[in-house]
Amino acid sequence: MLKLLMIREQIKKIYGKTPYEIINERKIKAAKELLGNSSYTINEIADILGYNDASYFSKVFKKTVGVSPLRYRSGFTV
């Protein structure tokens, strides 16, 4: 466990972000692409990105982006 904490701290020192933050950024970036360029449902996108719960995905997305996935998608035509 101590080794994992040391690795986490090294990653944070190098990238300025925790591994969780890096992974979350990449998932949200992928979500934006899927929302803008596919006809997948919000549930399907949450599943594709590894979220077990679409509600949690929507909460994380809104917290990160500032709007819900559905609202974000409404700015795009599929």
N, C-alpha and C positions, 0 to 999 in steps of 0.2 A: 504494500500500500504506500509506503514511504517513497518507493521508487516512482510510482505513478504520480505522486504529488510533485516530485522533483521534475519529472518530464513535463507536467502541466505548467509548472513555473517557468521552465526553460522556453516552452512554446510561447507563453505569454510575454516573456522578455524579448524574444526574437520578433514576434508578429504584433505585439501590443494587444493581443486578444487571447482569450481562453480557447481551448479546443472546441468547447460548446459554442462559443460565439462564431467561430470560423465555420463550423458545420451549419449552424443556423443561417448565416449569411448565404451560404451556398444553396441551402434548401429554399430560402426565400427567392433567390435569384432564379432558380429552376421553376419555382411556382409562378413567378411573374411571366416567364416564357410560356409555360403551359397554359396559363390563364389567357394570355394574349394570342396564342397561336394554335390552340387546339379546342376541341369541343368536349374534352373531358369534364365531368362534373367535379364540383368541389370535393365530394367524397372520394372520387377516383384519384384526384390530384393528391389529396392527403395520403391516400394509400400508397400511391407511387413513390411519394417522398418519405415514406416510412413512419408516418404518424398513425397511431392506432385509433385516434379519435379525430374526426373532422372538426368537431367543435374546438378542440385544443389547437388544431392547425389554424383555424380561423382566428382564434385569439392571438396566437403568436404572430400571424401575418398582420393583423390589424395593429398590434403593438409595434411591430417593426416598420411597416409601410405607412400607417396612419389611416388606412381605409380597409374595409373588409375585402376579402377576395372577390365577392360578388360585385361590389362597387368598383373595384379595380378593373374587373373584366368588362364592366359596362362601358369603359372608355375605349374598348377595342371591338372590332368586327371580326368574327370568326368565319 
